């Protein structure tokens, strides 16, 4: 019913590529929010990762909204409650702890029971939002994103059925990048990855190959937020080639060169 999540739009003209989507189904529910609730929800959405999970401190929310700590805490409390006007909670509040057991900032799952879609993910102390996905100094993405072909409407793309081969490829990818919730992806995530996955499927790529390639590229690049489904497919040859195999090939070529010399 309500869809509020963080996404990204690849463009060379905009420096800030993050955005939050509000579906039209939200309109009948606008009157159920107080001004402070709406401000707090907006901040949590703007600071959420791609799964709809947010974990700013109360003081940061206060700074962003200009509201007092008491009003922010009250807004969080009411947003997590079920009311006559809102039959499902807008937020789910989770306690978070570091490895030592010390309490850290709360985590907030936006739309945990649906109104549309919501998902959660585990976070560690000091973790930062994924933000804009870029390959920076490793590989810079300059190509425009893959978009539906002519005659295909974005709104016509629905969540995949269980036996969809492309869904198996996506789950294989997410099992490496998002192991805690590999199958709990949003419609927006599926729409963004749909055409890449169809290309993989058409090329005969298997889930096992996707898992191996994702792990391998993650090992090479070192940062999970760099290994997007788009970058995985764009650099597939690099991803699917194991370092040991590559070194073996390189050594064999060097030996042949020496023999010819």
Secondary structure, 3 states (H helix, E strand, C coil): CECCCEEECCCCCCCCCEEECCCHHHHHHHHHCCHHHHHHHHHHHHCCCCCCEECCCHHHHHHHHCCCHHHHHHHHHHHCCCCCCCCCCCEEEECCECCCCCECCCEEEECCCCCECCCCCCCCCCCCCCCCCCCCCCCCCCCCCCCCCCCCCHHHCCCCCCCCHHHHHHHHHHHHHCHHHCCCCCHHHHHHHHHHHHHHHHCCCCHHHHHHHHHHHHHHHCCHHHCCHHHHHHCHHHHHCCHHHHHHHHHHHHHHHHHHC
